[in-house]
Amino acid sequence: MSQPRTLVLFVAVCAIVAFYFFDLGVYFRLDYLQGRQAQLTAYVASAPLQSAAADFCLYVLVTALSLPGALVLTLVGGGIFGLIWGTILVSVASTLGATAAFLVSRYLFRDAVGRRFQSRMAAIDKGIVNDGAFYLFTLRLVPLFPFFVINLLMGLTAIKAWTFLFVSQAGMFPATLVFVNAGTQIAKIDSLGSILSPGIIASFAALGAFPLIARSIVARVKARRILKPYAKPKRFDRNLIVIGAGSAGLVSSYLGAATKARVTLVEKHRMGGDCLNTGCVPSKALLRTAKAVFQARHGERYGIASSDAKFDFSDVMDRIKRVIGAVEPHDSVERYTALGVECLRGEAKILTPYCVSIDDRKLTTRNIVIAAGARPFVPPIPGLDQIKYLTSDNLWDLRELPRRLVVLGGGPIGCEISQAFARLGAAVTQIEMAPRLLMREDEVVSATVLATFEREGITVELNLRAVEFRQTRARKTVVCETVDRETADVVEFDFDHVVVALGRRANVEGYGLEELGISLNANGSIKTNEFLATDYANIYACGDVTGPYQFTHVAAHQAWYATVNGLFGGFKRFAVDYSVIPWCTFTDPEVARVGLNELDAAEQGIAYELTSFAIDELDRAIADEVAYGCVRVLTKPGKDTILGATIVAEHAGDLIAEFVLAMKHGLGLGKILSTIHIYPTLAEANKHTAGAWRRAHIPTWLLACAARYHRWQLHH
Ligand SMILES: Cc1cc2nc3c(=O)[nH]c(=O)nc-3n(C[C@H](O)[C@H](O)[C@H](O)COP(=O)(O)OP(=O)(O)OC[C@H]3O[C@@H](n4cnc5c(N)ncnc54)[C@H](O)[C@@H]3O)c2cc1C
């Protein structure tokens, strides 16, 4: 604790100790003051201003130091200053004293409590930012909650001091009035408890709940108002219409059908959406073939003197189509029809919040789930539109391996594509504007991936921005500028094909969102609330079209919330839970993550300890010639509570599952350490990491005792 803080704490503690040591509480007892009412009244009459000032200061001091006595002082205020002046004096003094206590608590403890209970405080602060004033008002109105506790606890939260002051003033006023009024009859009061009858307390509680109830009513009225211009059908054709049959839409429609709702799923292109047709499935199939080729060409690592991996690129692409074909039945019209979903092929357009057209057909519906996905973002770089550029949408139609391939983008998709094509034999140049690949990951992770890429012959160009594309009969060229303007340089790369992998944009145009005025986020995705509802209470969105995470498993996760909230929101709605979201970039080594990494922790000001384990020490990794990478786990300082884990390794995407489970269910590293892992497996890396954490946290005094005990045993 800093010196000024220690001083403030010291003064406060001394004052409180003195209060109890000198038994000053006796002066704040009801019977004591009742006995001196005449004296006090006479003094007030002789020196009204001084006595008001003294009473005011005393009141502020007592509340600021959270000492008992405020209630009796309130009664005395009524008894000696009367209802009006007593109320004014007590109301202002109690607010100032409460705010002083609030500020002292904030100054002394907020940082320390925030550090100790980071995630819980972050959640509380989020709630306080949205509803803090309402909660405070309720707490203030109900005199059952001790005011001094409210002052101290609120000081630990993010509520603004001015908000605290004004809301406290308003919220405490009714109770102040009641007590000051009772104080005007102070001589007749037997006990403090007799002032507040159960009826009065119930009235205050009702008054306290009013703002919360009012807010909920306002939200419902707003939701109704936005729907008002649209005629609500007397009878609906469907309970739910889902737009888009990708990862999100498939799960949403299935859930609807499983709960016996009448559901229609509309898809304009291919069932399975991006993941099956142009995303996860083809990219993982391509990476697997590329890995097989790479391993065959480096057979010497496995003691194979010569191995040649001859292949025809068109066969590789045929294999990818075969893989898609094998997965396709899982997402097919037949399967979903059998599950009870009506699958319609066509372009859906939202005509009103209650009506969707599918080409020429119109269907009325109670709820709509938008799961229209996203598409590759292609920036308007001069000359790019003159070139037949590739994206993850059309890459899979290639029949010949490009000799020279430029990949724009150093994110997960750009990295996976670069490595796959390089391993198949293309000369790949990967261009990234940022100073690192995989910018969301920690520097050491990016560095590991970069080193692997460079070892495998990929030319990685960082800090470079593509500014122009040129094409002549003989050459295709991308012109790049260095990002650092002071040393602006121009660099050119020739290529046969270019892949644009610069992120993805939500599909929000052309199907009715503009006409309904549905709000969008700054990045162009659909804006939803915590229940995944759009501006319209019966229109929900999930998956890439709303984000913020663009993964298949998150799309499916969101689909549950959107569907359940849509169909059953009248009973209960569920706020989408993003607390434990894992993901993986399927390069070799894979980069998998859940929760915080060091970058996030630093950005959010969260204290952590890092425990890492190098995979090159792992027996199975050595045997498999994959002895590279690491496990990095962030824990709460001094505790084994997992804040996040990153694994850079072969099969990292599978290995991370143990940490995902642990985080989801609050299991610490100790639990992982005490779990038997099969030898020899890569999963042992998780246990070894937990072991490293344990070794760093064994109390040295315990070891010293053990050493002494063993020494003693040698002689007995
Ligand atoms: C190359 C690549 C690799 C990827 N790898 C992975 C990975 O390994 N793991 C992972 O988790 N994620 C991965 N992703 C991301 C993943 O593919 C997406 O997060 C996921 O597909 C999103 O699902 P979705 O349902 O939101 O959208 P989509 O799958 O895009 O589905 C949206 C569907 O809506 C349809 N649609 C749109 N508008 C209309 C309309 N008006 N009427 C009717 N239909 C309409 C579209 O035709 C489309 O089929 C990858 C993506 C790419 C591009």
Ligand as a Chemical Component Dictionary entry (heavy atoms), coordinates in Angstrom:
data_LIG
# 
_chem_comp.id                   LIG 
_chem_comp.type                 NON-POLYMER 
_chem_comp.pdbx_formal_charge   0 
_chem_comp.three_letter_code    LIG 
# 
loop_
_chem_comp_atom.comp_id 
_chem_comp_atom.atom_id 
_chem_comp_atom.alt_atom_id 
_chem_comp_atom.type_symbol 
_chem_comp_atom.charge 
_chem_comp_atom.model_Cartn_x 
_chem_comp_atom.model_Cartn_y 
_chem_comp_atom.model_Cartn_z 
_chem_comp_atom.pdbx_ordinal 
LIG C1  C1  C 0 -10.899 -20.961 -44.822 1  
LIG C2  C2  C 0 -11.675 -21.009 -43.541 2  
LIG C3  C3  C 0 -11.314 -21.887 -42.575 3  
LIG C4  C4  C 0 -12.030 -21.950 -41.388 4  
LIG N1  N1  N 0 -11.640 -22.835 -40.431 5  
LIG C5  C5  C 0 -12.330 -22.912 -39.281 6  
LIG C6  C6  C 0 -11.971 -23.852 -38.299 7  
LIG O1  O1  O 0 -11.038 -24.615 -38.491 8  
LIG N2  N2  N 0 -12.694 -23.905 -37.156 9  
LIG C7  C7  C 0 -13.745 -23.054 -36.931 10 
LIG O2  O2  O 0 -14.351 -23.130 -35.872 11 
LIG N3  N3  N 0 -14.103 -22.128 -37.842 12 
LIG C8  C8  C 0 -13.427 -22.047 -39.018 13 
LIG N4  N4  N 0 -13.816 -21.146 -39.962 14 
LIG C9  C9  C 0 -14.951 -20.258 -39.668 15 
LIG C10 C10 C 0 -16.291 -20.964 -39.883 16 
LIG O3  O3  O 0 -16.333 -21.467 -41.180 17 
LIG C11 C11 C 0 -17.423 -19.989 -39.651 18 
LIG O4  O4  O 0 -17.285 -19.416 -38.381 19 
LIG C12 C12 C 0 -18.779 -20.681 -39.710 20 
LIG O5  O5  O 0 -18.953 -21.278 -40.967 21 
LIG C13 C13 C 0 -19.888 -19.662 -39.475 22 
LIG O6  O6  O 0 -21.113 -20.297 -39.597 23 
LIG P1  P1  P 0 -22.427 -19.417 -39.878 24 
LIG O7  O7  O 0 -23.571 -20.365 -39.804 25 
LIG O8  O8  O 0 -22.453 -18.229 -39.040 26 
LIG O9  O9  O 0 -22.277 -18.871 -41.378 27 
LIG P2  P2  P 0 -22.099 -19.648 -42.754 28 
LIG O10 O10 O 0 -21.476 -20.960 -42.603 29 
LIG O11 O11 O 0 -21.434 -18.673 -43.659 30 
LIG O12 O12 O 0 -23.600 -19.887 -43.252 31 
LIG C14 C14 C 0 -24.410 -18.827 -43.663 32 
LIG C15 C15 C 0 -25.350 -19.353 -44.722 33 
LIG O13 O13 O 0 -26.384 -18.411 -44.923 34 
LIG C16 C16 C 0 -26.748 -18.440 -46.287 35 
LIG N5  N5  N 0 -27.476 -17.207 -46.566 36 
LIG C17 C17 C 0 -27.027 -15.933 -46.449 37 
LIG N6  N6  N 0 -28.000 -15.064 -46.768 38 
LIG C18 C18 C 0 -29.089 -15.809 -47.068 39 
LIG C19 C19 C 0 -30.417 -15.471 -47.481 40 
LIG N7  N7  N 0 -30.813 -14.207 -47.611 41 
LIG N8  N8  N 0 -31.275 -16.478 -47.717 42 
LIG C20 C20 C 0 -30.908 -17.777 -47.573 43 
LIG N9  N9  N 0 -29.680 -18.141 -47.207 44 
LIG C21 C21 C 0 -28.787 -17.173 -46.954 45 
LIG C22 C22 C 0 -25.419 -18.569 -46.990 46 
LIG O14 O14 O 0 -25.567 -19.070 -48.290 47 
LIG C23 C23 C 0 -24.678 -19.525 -46.072 48 
LIG O15 O15 O 0 -24.805 -20.860 -46.503 49 
LIG C24 C24 C 0 -13.129 -21.085 -41.175 50 
LIG C25 C25 C 0 -13.512 -20.191 -42.177 51 
LIG C26 C26 C 0 -12.806 -20.153 -43.353 52 
LIG C27 C27 C 0 -13.241 -19.210 -44.412 53 
# 
loop_
_chem_comp_bond.comp_id 
_chem_comp_bond.atom_id_1 
_chem_comp_bond.atom_id_2 
_chem_comp_bond.value_order 
_chem_comp_bond.pdbx_ordinal 
LIG C1  C2  SING 1  
LIG C2  C3  SING 2  
LIG C2  C26 DOUB 3  
LIG C3  C4  DOUB 4  
LIG C4  N1  SING 5  
LIG C4  C24 SING 6  
LIG N1  C5  DOUB 7  
LIG C5  C6  SING 8  
LIG C5  C8  SING 9  
LIG C6  O1  DOUB 10 
LIG C6  N2  SING 11 
LIG N2  C7  SING 12 
LIG C7  O2  DOUB 13 
LIG C7  N3  SING 14 
LIG N3  C8  DOUB 15 
LIG C8  N4  SING 16 
LIG N4  C9  SING 17 
LIG N4  C24 SING 18 
LIG C9  C10 SING 19 
LIG C10 O3  SING 20 
LIG C10 C11 SING 21 
LIG C11 O4  SING 22 
LIG C11 C12 SING 23 
LIG C12 O5  SING 24 
LIG C12 C13 SING 25 
LIG C13 O6  SING 26 
LIG O6  P1  SING 27 
LIG P1  O7  DOUB 28 
LIG P1  O8  SING 29 
LIG P1  O9  SING 30 
LIG O9  P2  SING 31 
LIG P2  O10 DOUB 32 
LIG P2  O11 SING 33 
LIG P2  O12 SING 34 
LIG O12 C14 SING 35 
LIG C14 C15 SING 36 
LIG C15 O13 SING 37 
LIG C15 C23 SING 38 
LIG O13 C16 SING 39 
LIG C16 N5  SING 40 
LIG C16 C22 SING 41 
LIG N5  C17 SING 42 
LIG N5  C21 SING 43 
LIG C17 N6  DOUB 44 
LIG N6  C18 SING 45 
LIG C18 C19 SING 46 
LIG C18 C21 DOUB 47 
LIG C19 N7  SING 48 
LIG C19 N8  DOUB 49 
LIG N8  C20 SING 50 
LIG C20 N9  DOUB 51 
LIG N9  C21 SING 52 
LIG C22 O14 SING 53 
LIG C22 C23 SING 54 
LIG C23 O15 SING 55 
LIG C24 C25 DOUB 56 
LIG C25 C26 SING 57 
LIG C26 C27 SING 58 
# 
